[in-house]
Amino acid sequence: MTLRKTVLDRPVYVVDGNRTPFLKAKGKPGPFSASQLAVSAGRSLLARQSFEPSDLDEVILGCVMPGPDEANIARVVALRLGCDKHVTAWTVQRNCASGMQALDCALMNISSGRSDLILAGGVESMSHAPLLLRQEMVTWLAGWGRARSFSQRLKALHSLKLRYLKPVIALLHGLSDPVVGLSMGQTAENLAYRFNISREQMDAFSVESHQRLAHAQDENWLEEIEAIYDAKGGVYEQDDGLRRDSAVEKLATLSPVFDRKFGKITAGNSAQITDGAALLILASEDAVKKHNLPVLGRIVDSHWAGVDPAQMGLGPANAMAPLLERNGLGINDINYWEINEAFATQVLACRAAWQDADYCRDELGLNAALGEIPLQQLNVDGGGVSLGHPVGASGARIVLHLLHVLKRNNASRGIASLCIGGGQGGAMLLEAGHDLNSGDAS
């Protein structure tokens, strides 16, 4: 593993952020498209700022499956938020880390001096993932379009096969790896086998995720959530995938989904299919002082790593290790961690990998095991298993929430990370904020 040196010419601050409630997909398109979710998250966020939307230099959004009317969804959202036409906007896609990739692009642009003030984040409306026509049906339609006479159309109709009408479910294809031919759940099964993670361990972790989210809701700790309203006047105020009655005994009754005979991964210990958006405002020190902005925190460093696509869930283990090494930090120097819960076993496998001397030597190039990430400091308010994983938004959500966790606990440093379909991992090193306008710079 080559350890690159990250050089930021200027510090980059997160001054504020919003997210929508994460709404569980319920078998039909949800009440909001992706652009509606992002606009809902951004409208109140920008309304409370001391600057105008036209003062933004650019808008960067991550999204994996924008709708047919949302090409370059970042531009659509920017214009609907009232950003002037001169405010450029662009969309990025890095599968599950698209939201974090948007933040990383903003980080680099502000650090280099190209921008000073950026709205960045991610969005996904997974319940609106398209149903596609099969290639045979597309070919048939092309032939139908060329048919002119009655006999030609009759011949075309005769060639139409019922199987052509079976749709291609884009979501299922998007959650599968075309290179290794495995679904994301099957790659999680590989990790359970490799690190001997039991079904009981997965289910216990999942129950804990729901309990932590319930506690966070009860304590009103999820202050980054902004209520959203649908066209019929319905209001959505909290993540609705929470199961307060979740118990290991109940989860044990669920059947495996991805390996029905021998598997351990179930719907109960996997992330939920969800709709949601998370947006953050990133700024240079000049912008913070010019607009008298608060500072929620600072993005210190980021790292992207590649792993075997058949074991893609190990991405965080490989992405976080270089952050610690090149910043001269150890596990005990990190106060809180967010590892996106694509699957319970995937988070547990990352913890196990860091405690495995062979893995750390062979995969990370280290001389010894890194050690154990304390569970009491990891995903302290729940994660993807309990609140969902709208793939384009999760990378932005975990960064935003981790900054709030640091603030709430008067802590100084955290790492947010997630695995990425296709065999990658992304991670960001964060520090708590300081009031730059009072001279207390970080």
N, C-alpha and C positions, 0 to 999 in steps of 0.2 A: 504494500500500500504506500503510495507516494503522498506525503503530508505536505500539501501546499500551504504557503503562508498567505493569510488573508490580510490585505492592506486596505484599510478604509481611510481615505484622505480626509474625511470629515465625519464626526459622530452623527448618528442618525437616531432620532427620537420618535417614539410613539406618543402622540399627545392625547388621543382619544379613540374610542371605538364603540361600535354597536353591533349587535347581532339580532336576528329574528329568533323567536322560538323555533326549535327544530321539530317539525311536524312529521309524524310517522306516516308512511304510505299505507293506504288501507285498501289496496286492490283496484283503485281507480284513480284518475288524475286528481291531484289535490287542488285546493282552492286558489293556489298561486302559481303563476309561471315563474321561471328563474328571474327574469327581469323585474317582475313585480316584487319578488322577495328582496332583491338587491336595492331597489328604489325605496322600499319600506325601511330597510336598515339604514340607508344613507340619508333619507330626508330629514329625520329628526337629529341625526348626527351632525349634519351640516348646519341645521337651523340653530344649534346652540353655540356655534363657533363665532369668534370675533372677526372672522374674515368672510368674504363672499365666495360662493362656489366658483366664480370667475377668477379668483385668486389662485386656484389650484393650477399646478403646472401640467398635471396629467392624471388620468384615472387608469388603474391597472387591475383587472379582475381575472381570477382563475375560474374556469368552468369547463367541465368535461363534455356535457351533453346539452348545449343551448338549443332552444327550440328553433323551428324553421323561420320564425320572425325575429330571431335574436342573433343574427350573424354579427360577429364582433360585438358581443353583448356588452362589453365595457363601454363602447361608444353609445349604444342605445341607452344604457343606464345614466351615463354622464349627461346626455342631453335632457333626459327626463328629470334629472336632479337640478336642472337649471344652470349647468355649467355652460358658459358661452361657447360658441362654435370653435374658438381658437384653442380651447382646452382639449388636447389630444387624448385619445383613449385606445387601449389595446388589450387583447385577451390572451391569456396563456393557458396551456394545458400540460400538466404533468401528472395525469391520473389523480390519485388520491391526495397528492401534495400540491394541487394547482393553486389553492389559496396561499400556501406558504411560498410557492414560486413567485406569485404576484408580489408578496412582501419582499422577497429577495431581490426581485427586479427593481422595486422601489428603493430598497436599501442601496443598491449599487448606483442607481442614477443620482440619488441625493449625495451619496458619499463622493462621487466623482465631480459634482458641481453642475451636472446637467439639469437638475431640478432642485427645488427647495421645499415644495409642498405637494404631497401626493396622496390621493385617496386610493387605497389598495385593499384587496381582500379576495373573497371567493364566494361563489353561489352555486347551488345545484337544486333543481327540482326533479328529483329522481322519479317521482310518481308520473312525471310528464315525459319520461324517456320514450322516444318514438317507437312505433311499430313500423317495420320496413317491409317493402315488397321483396319477395324472393327474386333472384336473378331470372328464373324462368318466366315469372310473371312480367317482369320489366321487358323481356324480349318479346313476349306475346303482345304486350301493349304497343310496342313499337311496330309489330306487324299489323295489328289492328288499325293503327294510325295510317298505315300505307294503303289499307284496303279501301277501294273506292266503289266497286260494283257490288251488287247484292250477292253475287256468287262468291266474290272474294271474301266478303264478310261472313258468309255462311261457312266457307272453308276455314276461316280463322276461328269461328266459334266452335267448329268441330274439333279443332286442335287444342282447345282450352282444357286443361286437366284440373281436376278438383284440388290436387295437391299444390298447384301453383298458388292457391289462395291462402295457404298457411303462412301467417306473418313471421317475419324475423324479429324476435324480441331483442331490441338493441341493448337493453339493460343486461340481459344474460350474457350476451356476447362481450359487452364492456367489462363484465366481471370475470372474464376468462382470459387466459394468456394464450395467444395463438402460436407462440413459439414452442412452449412445452406442452401445450394441449391440456392444461389443467385449469380448473376454476380456482378462484381465490380461496374458497373453502378447502379444496383439495391440497393447496399448498400449506394451509394451516394444519391439516392432518399430518403432513410430512413433518412439521415441527413438533407436533405432539409425539410422534414416533421417535424422532431424533433425540429429544430431551426427556423422554419418558414422562410426559405430563399426563396425569390421569384425568378422567372425566370429572371426578369429584373436585379436583383442583380448579378446573375450568369453571364448573358451576358455582363453586364457592366464590371465586373471583367475580363472577357475574352478579351474584346476589349482593356482594359488597358494593359493586358499582351502582346498583339501584338504591341501596341504602344510603350511600354517600350523596347521590343526587337528591334523594328525598330530604335529607338533612339540610343540604344547601338551599333547597327551595323553602323549607320551613324557616330557615334563618335569614331568608332574603339576601343570600350572598351572590346571586347571579344578577348583579346590577347592570351587566352589559346587555341584558335582554331588553328589547323595546317591543311592546305589544304591537300587533298588526291586525288589520281589519279587512275582511273580505267584502265583496260587492253587495252582499246581503246584510251587512251590518254585524256579522259574526266577529267576535274578538278572540284572539289567540294570545295568551299571556305567558305561557310556560311550555317547556318541552313536554310533549304529550306521550312520549314512549315510556315514561316511568311506570314501573310495576311495583307499587308499594308492598304488595303481598308476595313478592318474589321470595322463594325459598329453595334451598338445595333439594328438598324432597320433591317439590313440584318440577324443578328443572330435570330431575332424574327420570321423569316419565316421558320426556320428549325423545323422539327418535332421531338418530343421526341423519343429516341431510345430504352430505357429500360422499359418504361411504356407508351405505345403509346397512351393510353386514358387519363391518368391523370398526366403523368410525366412531369418533367422539364429539365431533363438531355438530351442534344443533342450532336451531333458530334462537334458543335461549342464551347461548354463550357466544353469539355472534353479534356484530353491529347491526343496527336496524336500518332498513331502507328508508331514507328520510329526505325531506325538503328543508332547505334553510340557507341563510346568507350571513356572512360576517364581514364587516368593513372596518378598516382602521385608517387613521390619518397619520402619516409619517412626515417628519419635518426636519430640516436642518436647524442648527443653532441660530442662524440668522433669521429664519422664519419664525422660530419660537419667540425670539426677542421682538421682532417686528410686529407680530400680532399678539404679543403678551399671552402666549399659550401656556397651559399647564403641561407637565411632562409625566405621563404615566410610566414610561420606562424607556430603555434604550436597547436596540438590537446591537449586540456586540460583535457577533460572528455567526456564520452559517456554514453548513457543510452538506454536500450531497454525495451519496455512496451508491455503488452498484453491488448487487448480490445475485446469487443464483435465482432466476425467476421461479424455479420450483420450490424455493424457500424464501419467497419475497418478504415474509413477515419479519425476517431478521434485519431488514433495512435500518431500523433505528439503532440497533446495536453497533452497526458499522458506521453510521453517520455521527453518532454522539461521541464515540471514542476519540476521533481526531479533534473535536472541539475542546475536550478536556486537555488533551496532550499539548496542542499548540498554544493554549492559553494558560498552561502551567497549573491546571486544576485537577483535583481528585474528586471522588464521589462525595466526600464530606464537605467539599466547598460549595456544593449545590444544595440550596435549601428546599426547592420543590421541582418536581418533574411532571411533565405531561407527555405520555406516550399514547397516541391515539389507539383506541380499542377497536381495531378492525375485527379482531377475534380475541377472546380472553386468552386462548392458548398462545396467541402471537405475542402479547405483552409478557406473559410468563416465560416464553422462550427467549425473549431478549434479556430478561433478568438472568435466566439460566446460562445464556451464552457468556455473559460477563463474569460469571462465577466459574466458568470452565476454562482451565488453563490451556487445554489443547486448542479450543476455539480461539482464544485470545492470541495464541501464538501463530496458529495457521492462517486465520482469517484477518486478524488485526495487526499482526506483526509485533506483538508485545512479548515481553519476557515472562510475564506472569498474568494470572487472572486479575481483572480490574476490580472485582468485588461485587457486593450486593447493593442494589438500589433499594432503599428502605420502602416498604409498602405504605407506611404511614405518611410518606412524603410524595407518593405517586398518585396522580389522578385523584386528588383529595375530594373533589366534588363530583365524582363519577366520570363517565366517558362514553365512548361510542356504543357500548353494549346497552347502556341505560338511556342515553339521550339521542343516539343516532349518529349517522356518519354520512351526511350529504357530501359526496366525495370532493366536489369543487370547493367546498366551504371549510372543511374540517381543519386544514392546515392553518387557516387564518383564525379559526375559533380557538384552537389550543394556545396560540400565541397571545391572543387577547385575554383569554381567561387566566393564563398563567401570570400575566402582568397584574391582574386584579388579585390573584392569590398572594403574590408578593406584597402588594400594597396592604391587603387586609391583615397579613401576618407580620408586617414590618420586617420583611425578609429582603435580602439583597440580590439573590441570584437564582436563576432557574434555567432549565433546558426543556424545550418543546420539540417533539420529534414524532414522526409517523412513517409507516411503511407505505410502499408505493407499488401498485400493480405493475408487473413487468420486471420486478426485481431491483428496486431502488429504495433508498431511505433518505429522508431529509431531516435536518435538525437546526435549531437556532438557539444560541446562547443569549439570554436576556438579563438585564440588570434593572433594578427598581429605579423609579424616577426621582428627580430632584428639581427643585424650583430654580431654573436657570435665570429667571428674571430678578431673583433676589441675590444672585451672585454665587449661589450654592451649586456649582456645576458638577456633573458626574464625571 
